[in-house]
């Protein structure tokens, strides 16, 4: 039997369920989310959940500002628990980046971000355990921190269901049906046919493969980003803030149970392509040792931490490290992918933006920088850190 939906969202990560929630909130009555495994089982569930506000464009800064407001008031705005901890975020840069940092902070403040540029020695008043050597300046964002990507996903899913959205798990889309130059439906691995005029590709690491089913090419590389876990020793003291050491190439994010998540900021993930099916796989002691050495230079007190393991994370990366949020040349086939490591922190605003675009409303941010066709003849751009 053939079923029908007004919109089929493929992908049950934080982006997909945020889009579904916002579509329903805009009055779209028949929204169906299809997830091939379980909610948050892809890149969302392997995200470290850092929320910082330093971005290279006004549009992405505006998106993270909107998203942060949602994380901080998640029970009232969505329902559930975002697990948001506003511990603050320090971002250290080398001397050569000081000018770019000052310009970025001026843009941030104009968009409502609380941020302060400190001399390296001044950062000790906020987090005395970071090493100032090699830093030219440190940005302090007191409202930033980290959240729980799985909790946010489940919160949006619950809110979407209350608005009438259907969410089906363990359902894989194996065909995107077209009628000429537009979408007419999807077929699942079980052979079920679902007629729909709109399909949203929110499959993250699997988005290029899904797009190929519609004969659409996405300029996305799936790049490996390993994450490591260490246990702070008993004498460490209170948890540290989120710290991104752009000069030294490491980040740290506190976790419950005296744990710290850490990883590299120097590896170009596009040079380490990964099969998305390897997500969550083991990491080697050799690569852990290299990253933990940088972590120890950034926060010397963590040299005493005990290594607890890690996993292979991944980013779906576009040439300019910014997402694609647009309808493709196949009418009715929309893409919200290529998050490039920004997906969790932007997810509320991405859902809001996509729902507005799909329904023909004015989006909350200028959508032009996120168009699918922007890569024609474009060269790769450099951006601030993706973690």
N, C-alpha and C positions, 0 to 999 in steps of 0.2 A: 504494500500500500504506500502511495506517495503522500508525504506530509507537506506542510507549508509553514513558512515563517516569513515575517516581514524583513528580518535581518538575521543572518547566521554569523556569529562571531566564532572563529576557529582559534582556539587557544584559551586555556583556563589558568593562565598566569595572572599576575597583578594587572597587566595592561588589558588583557581581554575582559576580565570581570569589571574593571573600572569603566571600560567603554560600555559594556552591557548595562551597568547601573545607570550611567549618565544618559544612555538612550532611553531607558525606561522612565527616568526622571523627566525627560523631555516629552513624554507621552507616546513613545513608540510602544505599541501594545503586544507585539508578538516577536520577542527577541529570544533567540536560542543560542546558547553557548555549547560548543562541542569541544571536549578535551579528551585526547587520546589515552591519557593515563588518569591521574587524579589532579585536583587543583594544586597549583604551586609546585608541581613535580618537575618542572623544567628549570630554566635559568633563575626564575624567581626564588625557588627554594634553596639555591646555592649563592644567592646574593649576600654580601656582608651588610647591606642595609644602611650604609652611610648617607646622611643627608647634609650636604654642604651647599653653599649658595654662590660660590665663585664660578662663574661661567663666562665664556668669551663673547656672548651676544646678548643684546637686551631681551630678545624673545625667550631664550632659555632661562635667563635670570628671572624673568617674569613668571615663567612656568614653575620654577622651583619655589618662588615666593608663594604662589597660590597653593602649591602642593604642601609646603610646610605648614601653612595655616590649617589645612585639612588634618595633617598628622597630629597637630597640637590639640585639635578639638574633635578627634575622630569619633568618640562615642556619640556626641551630639549630631555631628554632620552625616555620619554613615551608620554607626553602630558597630559594636565589637571593640577590640583593643588593638591599637596600632603598635603597642609596645614602644612608643616614642620616648626616648630619653634625651632631654635637652641639656646634654653635658657640655655643649660648646665644641667648637672645632677650631684648631690652630692649623694654619697652612704656612709652612716655611718655604721661602724661595731664595735662590742665589742672587748675588748682586746684580747680575745682568738682567734679571727679570723684574727688578724693582720698578722701573718705569711702566711696564705693562701692568704690574699689580696695582699701581696707583691709579691708572686709567680705569682698570676694571672695578676698583672700589668706588670710584666716583660714579660709575654707571650703576653699581649696586645700590648705593645710597639714594640715588635718584628714583630707584624703583622700590624703596622702602626697606632695604636690608640694613640691619644693624651690623656694622663692621668697622674695625679699627686696625690701622697698620701700626705695628710696633717695631721698635728696634729689637734685634735678637736678644739683647740682655733684658729688655723689658718683659719678654714673654715669661720669664721666671715667676713673675707675680701671679700668673695664671696656672702655669704648669712647670714647676721647678725641675722636673725630671727630664725634660728634653735638653739636648745638647745644642748650644747656640753656634758652635764652630761650623763655618762654611755657609752660614745663612747671611743673606743681605737684608732681609726683612721678614716679619711674621705677620700674617693676617689673623685676626681674632674675630670669629663669628659667634657671639654668645648664644644665639638662638638655635644654632645648628646642633647636630647630634647623630642619633641613629634610631632606626625602628626595626620592626619585625615584619619582613616581607610576607611571610606566610600568614601571619595574623591579619595584615592589611588585606591580603587576597581573600581570606575567609570572611572578613568583615564586609567587603564589597559584595562577595557572593551572597551572603545572607541578606544584605540590603536589596540586592537585585532580585532575589527570589521573592522578597516581600512585595516588590513592585510588579511581580508577575513574570519575571524572566525565568525561562526553563534552562537548567544547567544539566547536561548529560556528560558523565565521565565514562572512561573506557570506550570511547567512540572515536575512531580515526576517520578523517576525511581522506578518501582515496581518489576522488574525482571532483573537479570543478566543471560543471556543465555550462556550456556556452551556447547562445543562440546568436550567431553572427558576432558582432563586436561587443556583446554584453553578456553578463552572468544570468543564468536562469535557474541554477540550483547546484546542489552538491550530492555526492553519493558517498556513503560510508563503507567501511571495510566489511560490514555485515550485509551489504547490498541494499540498504535502505536509501531511498531517494527523497530528498527534501527540496522542494521548489522554493526559490527565494530570489528576489531581485537584487539583493545586497549581500555580499560576503565580505567579512572583515578578516584580513590575515593578521592575527595577533599571536603568531606562533613563535616569535622570538628567534631562537637558534635554528628552528626548522622553517623559518619564513621563506628562504630562497627555494627550498624544495616544494613548499606548498604553492608558491607563486608560479613555478614551472608547470604545475597542473593547469594553470590558466594561460600558459604561453606568455608569461610575464617574467622578465629578467630583473632581479634585484641586485644592485651593486653592493652586496653584503658579504663580508668574510667572517666566518665563525673562528674567533681567535681564543686560544687557551689562556686562562688567567688563574693560576693556582693560588689557593688560600691556605694559610698555615695557622695553627692554633697553639698557643703557649699558655702555660699556667704560671701566673705571677706568684712569687714566693711570699711567705707569711709576713715578711717585714716590708713589703712593697708600700703599704699604706692604702689610702682610698683609691678607687679606680681613676685612671688617667682620663683626660679628655680625648676626643678624636684628634689625631694628629696626622697630617699629610706632609711629609718631608719631601717636597719636590726637588730640593737641592741634592739630597742624599739618596732619594729613590725608594722610599719605603713609607707605608702607612700603618697605623695602629688604631684599632677600635676595641674598646672594652666590651666584655661579655660577662654575663653572670657566672658565678662559681669561680671567681678569681681568674677568669680566662681573658685572653687578648687574641683577637683576630688580626693577622698581619699579612702583607703581601708586597709585591714589587710595584713601583711606579716608573721603572726605567725600561722594562721589557715592552717592545712593540708587539702587541698581541696579534697584529695582522701578519707578522712573520712566523707565527706559531699556529697555523691553521689546525683545527681539531674537528673530528667527527662529533657532532652534537650527541651522538649516542654514548660517547665516552664521558659525558658530564658526570661529575661526582666520583670519578675514578681516583685511584691512589696517586700520591705524589712521592717522589723519591727523596731519600735523605740528602742526596747531593744538592738538589735544587732547594730544599729546605735550608740547608746550611748556608748557601749563598745569600738567600733572602734574610735569614735571621741575623747574619753578620751586619747587613745594612740596618736592620731593625735595632740592633744593639748600639750602633753608632748614633742613631736618631734618638733613642731613649736608653742611655747606658744602663739604667737600673734593670732593664729587661734582659740584660745579658745573663742574669741569674735565673731567668724563667726556665721552666721545664717544658720541653717540646712534647706536645700531645697528639700531633697528627696533622692532617690536612685533607684537601680534596681538590680535584680539577674543576675549577669554575670556567666560565666562558663568556665572551661578549659577542653579540651580533653587531658587526662594525661596518659603518658606511665610510666612504672616502673622506668625508669631513667630520666624522665622529659625532654626527647629529642625526636624529631619527628621521625616517620617512613617515609622514602623516598626510596621506593624500589618496585620491582616487587614481587608479592606473588608467592606461589607454583602453583597457577592457572595462567598459562602463559597468558600474555596480560592484567592481572588485576593488576594495579599499585595502590599504596597507598601513599598519601601525607597527613598524618594526625598525630594525637597525638602531636600537637604543644605545649601542656603543658603551655600555656600562652605566648609563644614566637612567635606566628604566624604572627602578623602584622609586628613586627620589622624584621623578617627574610624573609618576603614574596617575595621581589625581588630576593633574592638569591635562595630561594626554587624553584621559577618558573624556574630560569635559570638552576638549578641543575637537576630538574625533566625533563626538555626538553632535556638536554644533555643525560641523562640516557635512556630515551625512544627512542631517535634517534640513540643511539649507539656512541655518541660523548664522549669526555673526559669532565667530569664535572668540574666546577671551584673549587670545594673543594673535599677532599677525602670522598667518599660516605660510606665507610665501617662502621663508627659509627652509621649510620642511617638505617642499614639493618633490614629487617623484622624479621629475624631469630636470632637476637642478644640476645633475651630474654630467650633462652633455657638454663635453669639452672642458670640464672643470679639472683643476689640479688639486691634489691633496692639501688640506689645510692643517695647521697645527692648532691644538686646543689645550686648555688646561685639563688636568688629570681626569680620568674617566672613573675612578673608583668611587 
